[in-house]
Amino acid sequence: MTINEAQETVDRWIKTTGIRYFNELTNTAILMEEVGEVARIMARKYGEQSFKKSDEEVNLADEMADVMFVLICLANQTGINLTDALEKNLEKKSIRDANRHKDNEKLR
């Protein structure tokens, strides 16, 4: 699935199964909540925190997909084509950071 196809698929789902989009502020809050769930899993699986009994049945891929879903909702609501946005962002980073990481002593 391309990013454009994902945006179209989410839009169709929202307009049928989801009835309508939550407003942008609500979706921003939901996005923060979903990112927090990814962070909790990362801290426990790859960091120094341990899992609680209630956290043992976590699915990192599913939580990341939740983040993508809400981000796509926000892009759709605000008229952002994520393919174009990502391409422009990578171009900006490629120019700005052409030598930045190569010259970073911390990365050697």
Salt bridges, closest charged atoms under 4 A:
ASP11 OD2 - LYS15 NZ 2.94
ASP55 OD1 - ARG40 NE 3.73
ASP55 OD2 - ARG44 NE 2.87
ASP97 OD1 - ARG96 NE 2.95
ASP97 OD1 - ARG100 NH1 3.29
ASP97 OD2 - HIS101 NE2 3.99
GLU105 OE2 - ARG108 NH1 3.02
